[in-house]
Amino acid sequence: MKNILLFGAGKSATILIDYLLSNAEKQDWQLNVVDADINLAQSKIGISPSGKAISFDINDETDRSKYINEADLVISLL
């Protein structure tokens, strides 16, 4: 399984999130969406079993490094 980490769940991320989630099962992707607003990230993921909403302070190098190191692909829409 490929782990995709996406920073930012704003308006510009909606189409990308929808695309990634619609292809996640057949491509064997897990999408982790990080946003300061956990509710916004969760609303973009919806009920997809291939998505996970995450919230942390992007300036926290420890958390940021942890998630980046676990990812196969990192996309920033901040």
C-alpha positions in Angstrom: 0.0 0.0 0.0 1.2 3.5 -0.9 0.8 6.1 1.7 0.0 9.6 0.4 0.3 12.6 2.7 -1.5 15.8 1.7 -1.0 19.0 3.6 -4.0 21.3 3.4 -7.7 20.7 3.0 -8.8 24.0 1.7 -10.9 24.8 -1.4 -8.1 24.1 -3.8 -7.6 20.6 -2.3 -11.1 19.4 -2.8 -10.8 18.1 -6.4 -7.4 16.4 -5.7 -8.8 14.7 -2.6 -11.8 13.5 -4.5 -9.6 12.2 -7.2 -7.2 10.4 -4.9 -10.0 8.8 -2.9 -11.9 7.7 -6.0 -8.8 5.8 -7.2 -7.4 4.7 -3.8 -9.0 1.3 -3.6 -7.9 0.1 -7.1 -4.5 1.7 -6.8 -3.9 0.5 -3.2 -3.5 4.0 -1.7 -4.0 5.4 1.8 -4.6 9.1 1.8 -3.8 11.1 5.0 -5.1 14.7 4.9 -3.5 17.1 7.3 -5.1 20.4 8.2 -5.1 22.7 11.3 -8.9 22.2 11.3 -9.6 18.5 11.8 -13.3 19.0 11.0 -12.4 20.4 7.6 -10.1 17.6 6.9 -12.7 15.0 8.0 -15.3 16.6 5.8 -13.1 16.2 2.8 -12.4 12.6 3.5 -16.0 11.7 4.3 -16.6 8.1 5.0 -13.9 6.7 2.7 -12.0 3.8 4.3 -9.0 4.9 2.3 -8.8 8.3 3.9 -7.7 9.6 7.3 -8.0 13.1 8.7 -5.1 14.4 10.8 -4.5 17.6 12.6 -1.3 19.0 14.1 0.7 22.2 14.2 2.6 22.2 10.9 5.4 24.1 12.6 6.0 21.2 15.0 9.0 19.6 13.4 8.6 16.3 15.3 5.1 15.6 14.2 5.7 16.9 10.7 8.8 14.7 10.3 7.0 11.6 11.6 4.3 11.8 9.0 6.6 12.8 6.2 8.9 9.8 6.9 6.0 7.4 6.8 4.7 8.7 3.5 5.6 7.5 0.0 4.4 10.7 -1.5 4.0 14.1 0.1 1.8 16.9 -1.5 1.6 20.4 0.0 -1.3 22.6 -0.8 -0.5 25.1 2.0 
